[in-house]
Amino acid sequence: MTDGYKKFTIKMQKKLVVLVIFVLLAFVGLAVRLVFIVKGNATEYEKQILSQQRYDSDVLPAKRGDIVDAKGTILATSEKVYTLFLDCAMLNGTEDFMEPTMAALSSVFPELNMGEVRQFIASNPRSKHYVLLKQLPFDRKQAFEEAAKEDKNIKGVFFDDEYIRKYPENSVASDVIGFTTSDGSGLYGLEEYYNEELNGTNGREYGYVNDDSAFERTTIAASDGYTVHSTIDFTIQSIVEKYLYQFNEEHKNAFREGNGAENVACIIQDIDSGEILAMGSYPTFDLNNPKNEAGLIGANLITSEKNAAGYDILTVTGTAINESLLAGMTDEEKLLNLNNLWKNYCISNTYEPGSTAKPFTVAAALEAGVISPGMTYECNGYLEIGGYKIRCHNRWGDGVLDLQGAIARSCNVVLMKVGQALGTEEFSRYQNIFNFGLKTNVDLAGEARTANLIYSAADMGPTDLATNTFGQNFNVTMIQMITGFSALINGGYYYEPHMVDKITNSNGATIENIEPRLLKQIVSESTSEYIRQYCRAVVMPEGGDARTGKTARPAGYAIGGKTGTAETIDPETNKRSESDYVVSFMGYAPADDPQIAIYVVVDRPNAMHQDDAKFATGIVRNILTEVLPYLNIYMTEELSESEMAELQEKGLSGTYGLSEKYEDETVSDGDAGKVINQTPNVTEAVWKGFPIDPATGYRVDPETGEMYDAETGVAVEGESAHAVEDVPVNGNIIDIESEQSEN
Amino acid sequence: MSRTSVKSRNFRGIYIDYSFLLVVFFLLGFGLLMVYSASAYEGFNKFNSPTFFLRKQAIAIVIGFLAMVVVYFIPYKLWDKLHMLMPIVSVIFLILIKTPLAKSANGATRWVEIPGIGLQVQVAEVVKLCMILFYATYITKMGNTLNTLKGFFVYITPGAILSGALWILTNNLSSAFIVMAIIMIMYFVASKDYKFTFATLILLSLITALAVFIISKMDGGGNFRFKRIRAWLNPMAYASDTGHQTIQSLYAIGSGGIWGKGLGESMQKLNGLPESQNDMIFSILCEELGLFGAFCLMALFAILIWRMVIIANNTKDLYGAMLVVGVMAHVAVQVIMNIAVVTNTIPNTGVSLPFISYGGSSVLFLLIEMGLVLNVAAKIDVRDEA
């Protein structure tokens, strides 16, 4: 070939062969390298790979079940929310993806800082999980997916889902419902007690390669939690909370800075089943934001100190938390006070019940047969027991009283005499029968133990018995009191109190029906009838002018009940406090066909003179005025002009129709009620001579400074005011917090 | 010329090196199989189709095959006449990378879309082919001046400029390196002695060793290349980021053992190993088919290279032989570099495995080069050999 092109010479051919030998040597070298990687490492690397396999597994979160009220109103629910994240690696896969995706993101999610997003993508081009936004609702996710359908170049945007807990009614029934921690377990209330039922089982979704090397995806669906149907009625609960709130509004900062009372609480129970229809206390908190510290303002500051034994001793100070105090608090202190806020007063706090215990004492004595309904007792103002002079609230004495009069006027002396007839042994046995000292096992988390807050027969002395008969010197919880009282009223049938009557699965199928659970009969039907009669006299006119509970009666209805004004123990001196009282009213309605029981406790009202049961009866009256018509209970009593005006003002005029008698009767209000008890009031003449103090509206004894109701002459210190001032304090009764740490 | 010789020339005119072609087909088939196996999972996840990557690769192979047939029928001496076009085409593509026609993927701008047909080509592949074609002519033109020092620099300059441009404009050091390696191998074969080649090799080795030493002593900093070198020296220390791919690659190779887990049984392709259908496909092959499969593939490449040596050595014409040497150098360098990367023999750099890795441009240009080789083989004058 001589066409001008040079030849590929033999030398070049040789060099090419040399080159190929080098190439082949390189191949051999790499082959040896491969052998070394495999040799000895195969098993270890295999394990490594297996250990890092994820099989693309995803957790499918289960939905926590709802909590609904008796009418199906949702009190707590779980909402699916979405986390938006970017797969930067996919987005960078092709240039075409970037701009349309960025445009779609910024138009659907205007809150995104697109500059920041681009910056992140540029500096982390391989990131697979760049979280942009959290807790997006479904409609926003959908909005983006709609936008993404328009342009197939929108890529690399994904959503993860999770559930968050929502409480549509915010603070309503906050103590009862409780809340959940961020990891979805319940704290306090129904959320904690029914945690297991509410929590579902998470599902899984995973990809794998099957025997035919094909990719497959398998899903084990999540099983959602059960729905808990509470016996709480949202409407009744709202009425209760409205008036607890109103009480606070009326009394806050009245005497000292702070809330209207240390605590004000109410329970309404179905008398024939133990079902709780409403349970609330003030202050409440927002379930959607339980850590909101604003809820602490107005409550008394709680401090914690370690005692010698190393236990934390909590002290409720007399100082109310205000904004400046809150700002100076540490997180630990805040949590301590929040814990107190989250606690359900109705089941977790104990206190001395005071005179609301009197019906129990009388019922025990009647049941034991040591007294008979016709017996009368004389009260001359005090009774001397065990060397102590224990006074009645009425220093001049109530004169001769029968049992009805004693309950209606809340006479301590009569009750002490009844107690003496009963004896410590029987009294203690009946306390046990009435469930005092025992848990009620209500289905809520955090019920207090009271076993060592009552006397046993062995260590009960005569003065202990005497003070116990009128509800001092032993501690109870509200739930114990109302459950026992329901049983006293309903014929003696003690039902286990409960908050939940049904559990259904996520499809609505019933998993469990919780029927009313009758535990025991605590008194006979006839005793119950006497107690109903006596308690009716507390409120209704047959109890006489000196009856203590007439202010609790709602317009148009007859109810029964018992007031209570209990002394408290000053935590600093461990002696009877001169100024601090727990006032309460425990009632049932309607009086002639009891359907519900109501119990209101006002713990240390914010007033100069706390010992006035009207703090509680006013709340009861307000609540029942709305609740009874709501429950379609007919009015039985005539309405006075002022009562009609009041109902009209409250927008309840429609409830006249509930009164079957109203249209027919023309008898005016006034003396219509028959006054059965005409026991002379020996003090009448005395108190009527006292001048009326213009500041309080009470008649004041110029010699002693004691005050009397201007109309009835009832001493406004309350039934047991200063009655037991000399009696030693029950050493068993200690603060509830420290009690829980013992045995 | 007698009638028989005309006939025989006609016969030779359609001569095809079947053993060479068979190896190419075998590699392409093997490549498709591995691309499907390695990409099915990712394809399903990202594009909802396990065959997404397989289909794109198959289309590229069909286009590449047609291109190969066309090139096969074009007498290679035509390219000799057009040699001055080659640097110009390279420059044009390098300029296009800075125009709106450029396309990015995975954060790097290395593609140019040819308007009208929507075909995206990798600029580096264009430059590689153009340089092979240009330097084959350049060598024939330079003749004996190649063997002088001045000649060596004259020889190396155009390639060095274009490689430098390729490196800077596409931020693709490995492609620039491959271009220079091809040029140096062509020089090595064409030059009379070994001195300049070996001098260059020794110089490069010294510089590299020094650089690696300095970088290994540095605590941090530098760009991603510095980091890759540190990750190469101690992949475990960088297992969470730069060393991740290398470690996963070693796991894949190691866990395959001698016979492998079986075709399609790789676990590393399920998210463990990034780029499993691309630069890291050899690891997946090792995992699924074991050392046995890896050695078979390397043997195939060895046969392919050996066939090209036979063709070159039978081509008395320097230009044709240098074309074949260039193509052979291209294939050999990429195979060696790719396997060296997946076995962590050299620092991690993106080099695809010829015929096997997913990538349309790569397979298209490789098949064009195969067309060239087949054409050269077809023009071998058998009579001279006899």
Interface residues (C-beta under 8 A of the other chain):
Chain A: M1 Y5 K6 K7 F8 K11 M12 Q13 K15 L16 V17 L19 V20 V23 L24 A26 F27 L30 A31 R33 L34 V35 I37 V38 N41 A42 E44 Y45 E46 Q48 I49 L50 Q52 Q53 R54 Y55 D56 A89 M90 N92 G93 T94 E95 P125 R126 G207 V209 S213 A214 F215
Chain B: S37 A40 Y41 F44 N45 K46 P50 D80 K103 S104 A105 N106 G107 T140 G143 I185 F188 V189 A190 K192 L250 Y251 A252 I253 G254 S255 G256 G257 I258 L263 G264 E265 M267 Q268 L270 N271 G272 P274 C286 G290 L291 A294 F295 M298 F301 A302 I305 W306 V309 A312 N313 T315 K316 D317 L318 Y319 G320 A321 M322 V325 A332 V335 I336 I339 A340 T343 T345 D381 D384
